[in-house]
Each structure stands twice: as structure tokens, then as C-alpha cells.
Amino acid sequence: MKMKKTAWIIAAAITLAGCKKYLAEEPNKQVSIKTVSQLEALVDNAPLFAYETNQTASFSTDDYEIGKDLYRLNPGAFNFNGLQYYINSVDGVASLASDDLWNGEYKKIFTANLVLDNIDKVTGDDAARARVKADAHFIRAMSYWVLANYYCAPYSEGNLQSMGLPLKKTIEYKESLSRTTLKETYDFILGDITEAEKVAYDDVDPRRAWRVSKKAIAAFRSRYFLFTGDYPKAVEQADLALQSSTARLVDFKTIKPGISRNYSNPAATLRYSELFTWTALNFLYWQEMYYCRYTYNRSWYTPSTSLMNSYDTANDLRYKLLFIPNGGREFSIVTPATTRYTFFNTGYYVPAGFTRAEVLLNKAEALARQGNTGAALEAANILRGSRMSTYVPLTANSKEDAIKQVLAERRRELPFAMRWYDIRRFSVNDYTGDDIKVVREFYNMTATGIDVNTPQTYTLDARRMLVPINTVEINSSNGQILQNPY
């Protein structure tokens, strides 16, 4: 009991230390840490490590769309801060009161550093010590990966000397907050992944998929090498990850119907799958996960026309189960009838961690980009076999067609989680056929309001593919953290 109580106090101290204090001020670390079990309790804190509040992923891509009539007739249904991300404003995003993604990831990094600072000082079982140390390195690598793919330039040879992240490697508040280079950031991430690979656990623990394993590391590496353009290594690591006997595809034909909700004036019935009512007690154990991560958004997802049109609406169970016609009724929207995208727990949680589906798509894309069309489609079609009511395989007659088909499947499988990542990396690779243009037809928006009498077009450009760092963070760093160049 004493161990559990002390671990809870440590977790509470971390939570209450404040957001920006993880970078700029000395956090409260007066709690006594004496045992490996206490540190293990920290890395077992799934609610801290499994969720990311990510408004860019939710609102900034071509997966999301707010029609002008939809907003004009229902302005109260949309959060003003979220709309700053929707139009990809620089000043609007930078000047918000806080940035939950930045704060949340540095909170995770602080916790990982706290574990690493104490791991060789505490008493306890050496096997547990080794595992917890690997967990901490993996947690830190994952958080820096997320931060780099939002606030820094996309990975490319030409961008390697651009600004990376402030790399906090210890819990010392006096540690420099100056931004390293992008190369140094990616090298540090890869170093942490390598340290995590010393873990003895080979496969995913189905009871704790938020703990590291060699298969989870292979899944991470498949993403890392795909994004850095090393396609042979991406395939190699995907194949290692696919040897998992724990992380398995869910056949969407086995997902059961869930609740129905009835509305009047006018009458409407919304039908959800069972996933809609799944809480963390269910979705943290989603069997496709190599490592738990979920994008959290307490607003709602209005899918774009282009996203919905990408599905075979007659056969694709992802469309039938996750897209709710007239789902805007839950937010008192009658006109226009508006589709809602949902996944877990009232639609607020979308898988963003490494899944078997993503690993198959990483492999398929890397093979397609190498010109191995047959093997690329074979990997993608394994996924489609678990997603279609009537299986219709992808086919292609050229390398370019295979890339197009695989990327379309990737978008259908991973909306509102991976699309921002993909838009960025497509913009800097050596293949122009995958470039994505994000254009918003909305209204003139300022810091004080939205003028529905003045339509305006917003286009995502290369500079704004870097999310602005919050002004509060810049000011609290006393000039050490520099803003991205806009």
C-alpha cells in the first residue's frame, strides 16, 4: 500500500507542476523515489502516455471540412480555438492561451527523464529495472517524434540544419532550451529507440500495450524509416513487426451494432457501432495496437467531402461503421444535414499509435515506392480483407498507380491521425505525384471574431506546415526558444 500511495503522490506532483514549467522552471521533485516499483507505476500511467490532445491532427488537414453554410447557420457548434487551426493561422495559433500538444508531450518527456534520472539509484529487481528504463527511452522517443513532426520542418536532406526541438535530456530546469537542429533531434530519437530495444520483452503485452516490446519498436522503426525515405529498412522493420502474434487485425465484420439515438423535429435516428461506447477499459486493449496512442478531441469531426468520396461506400465497413449520416444532430445541427466521423468513446478518441494496419500500409507504401507493385498491393490487400463487407482487392498497372492506390488506402484507414504527418512528408520527398493541397473556403477570421459576410480562401503553404510554437512558451524561455520563420 505504501508503494502505491507514494507512486500516486509522484504522479500528482508531475501533473500539478504546471504545463510550461516542464521547460522553463524548476518542477516539484521533492518526492522521495526509492524503488523500481515506484518508477514502474509511473510508466504504467496509461492516461498520461496514451493520449494526445492534438488540434492540428483534428482540424488542419483535408480530412476535415466546415462548409460555409454549416458554420453560418450553426456557429455555436464550433470551438473558436479549433477554427484557428482550421484556417491554419500563424498568429491565431501562436497567441492561444496554451498548447495542449506541446505541453502534454513535454510532460511525458519530463516523466521519462524523471525515471531515467532515478533508475540506477533505486532498489529493486534488475529485470524490472531494465524494462522500466527501456520504457522511459521509448516514451521520450515517441514524444519527441510527435513534436518534431508538428513544430519542425519535415524531414529531408535540405532541412536537416533547420531548427529542431529543445531537447530536454534531464530533469534539471537550468538545462538549455535552445532549439537543436533537425538532424540532432532525429538522431536523438533514434538513439532513444536503440536504447529501448534492449528490452527483454519480444511481443506486445495484451494487458499493457502501453509498455514497450521489440515488436512495438519494429513498428516504430517502420514509421521512422518510411518518413525518412529509407524504404528498404521500412520494409525490413515492418516484416519484423508483422511477426507479432499479439497485435492482430480486427475483422470489421465482427464489430457489433451499438446504441441508437432518436431525434424529433424532424425525426432522425443515428446508429452507432459498439465502438462508440467503448471507454478506456476497452479501447486501451484494442488488439491492433503495438503501442497505445490516441488523438483526443473533445469537439467533433466533420469529415470532408473528398475524404468520404474516397471510400467504396457500399462495401467499406470503415465508412459504414465510423461515418454517421446526420451525426450533427447530436450537436443540435438540423440544417444542413452533416456527417460525423467517430471511432472510440463518443467519437473523441482516434487511434494514432502503431497498429498492425499502419505497419501493413508502411510496408505497402515502401514497396510501392521501390517499384515492387505486386508485393505492395498484397500487403495493402491483407488490410482490405479485414475492412470490407465484400472483398474488392486493389489493383494497379504501374508503379505510379500502385503508389496512388496505397496512399488512398492509407488515407481511408488513418484519417484524423496520420494525415498531417503525410501531407508534410509528401511535400518534401522526391515524388511530386503525392503532393496534397489543402484549401479552405471559409470566412474572414480575426482574433476577435468571424465575419460571415466576407468569404475568404485559406491555403496551407510550406511555411505553415510547421505549427507555431505558443507565445507563452517562447516568453517563458527568456528568448531561448525561437519561433519558426514565417
HUSUL-V951201 format. One line per field, one symbol per residue. phi: phi as a letter, one per 20 degrees, with the letter a starting at -180 (. if undefined). psi: psi as a letter, one per 40 degrees, with the letter a starting at -180 (. if undefined). A space follows every 10 residues. Layout:
phi: ???
psi: ???
This chain:
phi: .ffffffffg fffffefnff ffddcfffce efdccfffff fffeeggfee dcecffffde dffdbdfffg fgebffecff ffffffelfe ffffeffacf fgfffffffg fffffffdfe deeqffffgf ffffgfffgf ffffffffed edfgfagfdf effedfeedc effefgdfff efffffffgf fffffffffe fedfefebfe dfbfffffff fffgfffene fgfffgffff ffffedfcfe fffefefdfc cdcclefbcd ddefffdfeg fdffdgfefe bfbcfdbeeb edfffffffe eefeceffff edddgmffgf dmedcfgcfc eccdlmnedc gcefdfffff fgfffffffe neffffffff fgfgfeddfc fcffcbdagf ffggffffff ffecflcdff gfgffffcfe cefdfcddcd dccfccfdrc efecfbddcf dffefeffff fgffffelnf eefffd
psi: dddddddddd dddddeeice eedeihihfe hhhdiddddd ddeegdddee ihhgddddee iedihhiddd ddefdeehhd ddddddefic ddddeidihd dddddddddd dddddddede eiiahddddd dddddddddd dddddddded eiiihideed eihbihhhea eheeiieiha iddddddddd ddddddeeid hdihheegee iiiddddddd dddddddeeg dddddddddd deehedhiih heeehiibii hiiigiiihh hiidddehad edeefheehd hhhhhhheai hhiiddddee igedehdddd dehhhfeede ffhdhihhih hicigeeehh heahiddddd ddddddddde egdddddddd dddddeeidh hhiiiieidd dddddddddd dddfiededd ddddddeeae heeeihhhhh haihhaeeah heegiihhhh iddeehhhhh dddddeefed hiiih.
